[in-house]
Amino acid sequence: MTQFALPQIDSGISALNVQEVYIQRGLPVVITQLASQWPITAACSLEKLRYTHGGVEVHVTGPNSSTWSKMGLKEYIDGFEEYKKLDSKPYLRTWNFLDDIPELKEMYHSPRHFQDRFQQLPENQRPPFTWLFVGPCGVQTPLHVDIWHTDAWLAQLEGRKRFRLFHPSRRAELVAKGLLADAAEMSSTSPAAGLIRWRLLMMEFH
């Protein structure tokens, strides 16, 4: 299998350049020195979440999004060392954190390099796709295509995460191996249906 590193560019690069070179061509890219400028980076450190918002109840899940448990955020974070020993690690994924901690909304902004078309909708019609992911070392997300075939930007606030991407030309191979749902099971009316996009295999915390 051919492997290569993703291009890395500085956050000072123009939004037009990022749109033309990467986004319009459906190419993945890493933008550096961006999240470090946001107050939310410090506000959402594990220690800050634990001590400031530890009483918030969250739903954590096991592999393939199966239900794990509902618990306090502090209780979940305190269990990280024990979770590392488990084969099936609980994961706080797709947490609509702004519902629980709305003040964090003012602590970051969507990068100017990306156009969020959902923001053009009336507020009560925008899908709740602003999420926070929190997990112990070794937690994983299996191979998937993002909901509605949408593109996404992700910011790493703490720790490390490995992303594995597969070119769309390998879809048939991945489906045949049972690693990816058949495209026929996905909506053909999704906003980005038919566009060539790289697909995310796994998000893995280290």
LUMMAR-160257 format. One record per residue (C-alpha): residue number from 1; x, y, z; chain. Coordinates in nm, 3 decimals. Layout:
N
     k         X         Y         Z   c
   NUM         X         Y         Z   A
...
This chain:
206
     k         X         Y         Z   c
     1     0.000     0.000     0.000   A
     2     0.139     0.339    -0.100   A
     3     0.168     0.583     0.190   A
     4     0.257     0.948     0.188   A
     5     0.246     1.242     0.425   A
     6    -0.020     1.507     0.387   A
     7     0.095     1.854     0.283   A
     8     0.128     2.103     0.568   A
     9     0.074     2.475     0.517   A
    10     0.091     2.770     0.753   A
    11    -0.234     2.932     0.866   A
    12    -0.115     3.261     0.716   A
    13    -0.170     3.132     0.362   A
    14    -0.456     3.300     0.176   A
    15    -0.803     3.148     0.188   A
    16    -0.824     3.172    -0.193   A
    17    -0.508     2.967    -0.230   A
    18    -0.641     2.694    -0.001   A
    19    -0.974     2.689    -0.188   A
    20    -0.814     2.663    -0.533   A
    21    -0.528     2.424    -0.457   A
    22    -0.691     2.189    -0.207   A
    23    -1.062     2.223    -0.137   A
    24    -1.195     2.258    -0.492   A
    25    -0.980     1.960    -0.593   A
    26    -1.095     1.753    -0.295   A
    27    -0.744     1.716    -0.152   A
    28    -0.669     1.679     0.221   A
    29    -0.435     1.929     0.383   A
    30    -0.301     2.013     0.730   A
    31    -0.305     2.380     0.832   A
    32    -0.061     2.453     1.114   A
    33    -0.055     2.725     1.382   A
    34    -0.431     2.774     1.376   A
    35    -0.598     2.623     1.683   A
    36    -0.320     2.757     1.906   A
    37    -0.466     3.103     1.848   A
    38    -0.806     3.014     1.993   A
    39    -0.904     3.054     2.361   A
    40    -1.099     2.728     2.331   A
    41    -0.772     2.534     2.303   A
    42    -0.689     2.612     2.666   A
    43    -1.053     2.599     2.776   A
    44    -1.093     2.244     2.641   A
    45    -0.778     2.087     2.779   A
    46    -0.856     1.766     2.965   A
    47    -0.773     1.924     3.299   A
    48    -0.987     2.230     3.229   A
    49    -1.282     2.021     3.115   A
    50    -1.244     1.796     3.419   A
    51    -1.236     2.073     3.679   A
    52    -1.461     2.332     3.516   A
    53    -1.725     2.117     3.347   A
    54    -1.682     1.782     3.521   A
    55    -2.046     1.775     3.625   A
    56    -2.175     1.776     3.267   A
    57    -2.337     1.441     3.178   A
    58    -2.213     1.292     2.852   A
    59    -2.289     0.980     2.649   A
    60    -1.983     0.772     2.570   A
    61    -1.991     0.488     2.321   A
    62    -1.808     0.169     2.235   A
    63    -1.700     0.041     1.890   A
    64    -1.932     0.120     1.599   A
    65    -2.114     0.379     1.812   A
    66    -2.281     0.116     2.031   A
    67    -2.405     0.256     2.361   A
    68    -2.155     0.241     2.643   A
    69    -2.275     0.455     2.929   A
    70    -2.396     0.793     3.045   A
    71    -2.165     0.950     3.301   A
    72    -2.022     1.275     3.427   A
    73    -1.741     1.426     3.223   A
    74    -1.507     1.417     3.523   A
    75    -1.582     1.049     3.584   A
    76    -1.510     0.971     3.220   A
    77    -1.177     1.157     3.209   A
    78    -1.069     1.008     3.544   A
    79    -1.108     0.661     3.392   A
    80    -0.865     0.713     3.103   A
    81    -0.580     0.512     3.257   A
    82    -0.812     0.214     3.316   A
    83    -0.968     0.244     2.971   A
    84    -0.626     0.205     2.811   A
    85    -0.622    -0.155     2.935   A
    86    -0.949    -0.242     2.761   A
    87    -0.981    -0.381     2.410   A
    88    -1.308    -0.192     2.370   A
    89    -1.243     0.163     2.486   A
    90    -1.525     0.409     2.561   A
    91    -1.522     0.715     2.339   A
    92    -1.693     1.051     2.374   A
    93    -1.758     1.120     2.009   A
    94    -1.978     1.367     1.820   A
    95    -2.051     1.550     2.145   A
    96    -2.268     1.856     2.077   A
    97    -2.068     2.039     2.341   A
    98    -2.218     2.381     2.270   A
    99    -2.553     2.254     2.398   A
   100    -2.390     2.184     2.735   A
   101    -2.128     2.460     2.743   A
   102    -2.262     2.741     2.520   A
   103    -2.001     2.994     2.636   A
   104    -1.739     2.805     2.436   A
   105    -1.901     2.927     2.114   A
   106    -1.729     3.265     2.154   A
   107    -1.386     3.105     2.202   A
   108    -1.319     2.993     1.844   A
   109    -1.421     3.071     1.488   A
   110    -1.451     2.874     1.167   A
   111    -1.121     2.910     0.979   A
   112    -1.140     3.164     0.698   A
   113    -0.993     2.902     0.463   A
   114    -1.322     2.707     0.459   A
   115    -1.674     2.797     0.352   A
   116    -1.943     2.658     0.579   A
   117    -2.250     2.652     0.357   A
   118    -2.466     2.533     0.646   A
   119    -2.421     2.876     0.804   A
   120    -2.624     3.021     0.516   A
   121    -2.931     2.836     0.645   A
   122    -3.164     2.980     0.910   A
   123    -3.023     2.894     1.250   A
   124    -3.307     2.654     1.334   A
   125    -3.236     2.455     1.015   A
   126    -2.860     2.410     1.053   A
   127    -2.754     2.051     1.124   A
   128    -2.578     2.001     1.459   A
   129    -2.238     1.915     1.315   A
   130    -2.022     2.113     1.558   A
   131    -1.872     1.837     1.771   A
   132    -1.602     1.773     2.025   A
   133    -1.427     1.434     2.043   A
   134    -1.261     1.326     2.368   A
   135    -1.097     0.990     2.429   A
   136    -0.815     0.797     2.593   A
   137    -0.504     0.672     2.417   A
   138    -0.588     0.400     2.163   A
   139    -0.955     0.484     2.101   A
   140    -1.055     0.452     1.735   A
   141    -1.324     0.544     1.486   A
   142    -1.376     0.278     1.215   A
   143    -1.371     0.340     0.841   A
   144    -1.654     0.565     0.730   A
   145    -1.768     0.834     0.490   A
   146    -1.876     1.152     0.666   A
   147    -2.249     1.216     0.692   A
   148    -2.410     1.334     0.366   A
   149    -2.068     1.301     0.199   A
   150    -1.977     1.640     0.340   A
   151    -1.626     1.773     0.374   A
   152    -1.509     1.860     0.723   A
   153    -1.238     2.051     0.904   A
   154    -1.104     1.923     1.232   A
   155    -0.884     2.097     1.488   A
   156    -0.656     1.905     1.724   A
   157    -0.673     2.081     2.061   A
   158    -0.470     1.837     2.271   A
   159    -0.277     1.514     2.225   A
   160    -0.216     1.339     1.894   A
   161    -0.443     1.170     1.645   A
   162    -0.367     0.955     1.342   A
   163    -0.586     0.982     1.033   A
   164    -0.580     0.720     0.759   A
   165    -0.728     0.824     0.426   A
   166    -0.815     0.619     0.120   A
   167    -0.861     0.752    -0.231   A
   168    -1.219     0.710    -0.365   A
   169    -1.086     0.478    -0.635   A
   170    -1.038     0.215    -0.364   A
   171    -1.402     0.218    -0.256   A
   172    -1.491    -0.111    -0.431   A
   173    -1.193    -0.283    -0.272   A
   174    -1.286    -0.157     0.075   A
   175    -1.650    -0.259     0.032   A
   176    -1.545    -0.605    -0.089   A
   177    -1.333    -0.650     0.223   A
   178    -1.625    -0.548     0.443   A
   179    -1.442    -0.241     0.568   A
   180    -1.685     0.015     0.424   A
   181    -2.061     0.017     0.374   A
   182    -2.176    -0.028     0.015   A
   183    -2.230     0.303    -0.162   A
   184    -2.583     0.184    -0.246   A
   185    -2.665     0.211     0.123   A
   186    -2.568     0.579     0.125   A
   187    -2.795     0.857     0.009   A
   188    -2.751     0.948    -0.356   A
   189    -2.915     1.282    -0.282   A
   190    -2.647     1.399    -0.041   A
   191    -2.517     1.754    -0.103   A
   192    -2.179     1.630    -0.222   A
   193    -2.286     1.311    -0.402   A
   194    -2.069     1.240    -0.704   A
   195    -1.778     1.461    -0.595   A
   196    -1.434     1.302    -0.570   A
   197    -1.327     1.313    -0.207   A
   198    -1.078     1.134     0.010   A
   199    -1.234     0.912     0.273   A
   200    -1.145     0.887     0.637   A
   201    -1.053     0.542     0.762   A
   202    -0.980     0.594     1.126   A
   203    -0.920     0.854     1.391   A
   204    -0.692     0.707     1.651   A
   205    -0.573     0.884     1.968   A
   206    -0.210     0.840     2.076   A
